[in-house]
Each structure stands twice: as C-alpha cells, then as structure tokens.
Amino acid sequence: MQDEIILMLNEIKANTLLAAKNVLTIEDVALLTGLSKSYLYSLTSKKQIPHYKPNGKLMFFDRKEVEEWMLQNRVNTTDEAQQSTLAKHLKSRVK
C-alpha cells in the first residue's frame, strides 16, 4: 500500500512539473500526448511535428506548438456537418 502511494505521489509530481514547463523534452511530449518516444522520433525525422535542435543533437518542443499540432485536422460533429449542408442548400436556393 505504501509503495502504491509513493508511486502515485511520484506520478503527481511528474505531472505537476510537466504542467509548469513550456519547453519540453521528448519524454515530456510522450507523456503529454500519450505517444511512444519511437513514434515521436519517427514524426520528427519526417518533419511532421514541430521541434527544435539548438545544438544539432538534443531535441526540444514548444508546448503551445505541440498542443496546436495535436488539435489539427478537427473533425466536425454530425450536427455541424448537417448545419453546414443545410446552410449551403439554403444559400443555393436564394440565388
């Protein structure tokens, strides 16, 4: 029981530290996104996720850019799609 509490406290500590950071390491991004480090490395090698290499070796990420990347390609809800279709239909009838 005590070991479980210590593990939970360590996880809370790690998440608290992560929440305060703006410049992230690949480990931080893996924790933030839930993606594996190997997949993140793959994304960076394909230049599909924004990242920085100030000295050509270490890799860093900007939290805001990672969050924006995570929120790209939004999928409309069924209601939004229906409203868009209805609006287009009404617009075409007005012309």
Phi, psi and omega in degrees: 000316180295322178296321178297319179296317179297318177298317179295319179295320178295322178293319177298318179298314180297317180293324178294316178296320179297320182295335183271352185266142174255330176256122189247151171269174179295327177296319178297316182294322177298318179293318182294317186267337186083006178271152179286155178298322181296321178292321177297319176299321178297315179297320180291323180292332177270001181057042181257354176226135182293134180205170183229144176227081187298327180244013178082355183239296179289147183241136179228159181228146174269125184306313182299318180294322178294316179296319177296319178299319180295331185263011179282163179059051179298140178256125180292150174287166178300317179298317179297318179296318179295318179296321178296317178297317179296316180298318178296320180296314180294323179296320180291331180284333181287330182290000000 
